[in-house]
Amino acid sequence: KEAHSRTFHHRPLTNTDNFILASISSAISVCIMMPMDTIKTRLVVQSSSQLPPRPPSSQSFSSVVCRPPPKGIRDCAARVMEEEG
């Protein structure tokens, strides 16, 4: 409330103000939560599948490198940044 009164000089917010503020907050939320959700999903999926990988059936998959599951959140985040950017 204090920030609102300083920013908007004690006037009520218009629909345009609400739209702009909601858009900004949604964009920030997506930029933070999407990578966190990706990391969480990778950790859950990779930790639940402890079966050894099947060998590739054709020559086209011979360059696939099977890495052990990530050791934690930081390791998973580093791998995602390294492999997918």
Secondary structure, 3 states (H helix, E strand, C coil): CHHHHHHHCCCCCCHHHHHHHHHHHHHHHHHHHHHHHHHHHHHHHHHHCCCCCCCCCCHHHCCCCCCCCCCCHHHHHHHHHHHHC
